Amino acid sequence: QYIASETQDIPAMNNLIDWLPSNIPDEDETTIVHGDYRLDNMVFNTNNNIMGVLDWELSTLGHPIADFNYHCISWRNIPELSDQKFCQENGIPTEKEYMNMYSEITGKNLDEHWEFYTIFNIFKLAGILQGIMGRVRDGTAASKHAEERGNQVAPLAEAAWGLVEKNYK
């Protein structure tokens, strides 16, 4: 999808395209994954209980930690969520607290490959946004915010590549 909708050369995306396949963790767990699991794809009742999960068109077979990590990307790209005081005042767990809750419930260790899945999911999000930018280029974008969203591709790719350089070089 990224290459088909590419509107500019983004070196960080090219680097990620080369780096990711050769650095996939040696884990063999596969489950059904949602692919776009986040709060705005959930339906809650008046007691804040989850009644349903929407938007399953990206569902596939994949690694459950990769799917949970995508859900956690908000802690990386919503500035307020990186503010521990803001989270505490609003009853929102920090990313680490949320990861610990997941680990307690599932028994899974998230620490070993968490940064890989973060890099992968930022790349995935950048690819989705590049698809939107391709629709802007082609004149078929439906949202008035499409170009603004598409302009996030390079900064996301650079952030992901920065994580590669910080954690793997």
Secondary structure as GFF3:
##gff-version 3
##sequence-region A 1 169
A	DSSP	alpha_helix	11	19	.	.	.	ID=ss1
A	DSSP	three_ten_helix	20	23	.	.	.	ID=ss2
A	DSSP	beta_strand	31	33	.	.	.	ID=ss3
A	DSSP	three_ten_helix	39	41	.	.	.	ID=ss4
A	DSSP	beta_strand	42	44	.	.	.	ID=ss5
A	DSSP	beta_strand	50	53	.	.	.	ID=ss6
A	DSSP	beta_strand	60	62	.	.	.	ID=ss7
A	DSSP	alpha_helix	64	72	.	.	.	ID=ss8
A	DSSP	alpha_helix	74	77	.	.	.	ID=ss9
A	DSSP	three_ten_helix	79	82	.	.	.	ID=ss10
A	DSSP	alpha_helix	84	89	.	.	.	ID=ss11
A	DSSP	alpha_helix	95	106	.	.	.	ID=ss12
A	DSSP	alpha_helix	114	138	.	.	.	ID=ss13
A	DSSP	alpha_helix	146	150	.	.	.	ID=ss14
A	DSSP	alpha_helix	153	168	.	.	.	ID=ss15
###
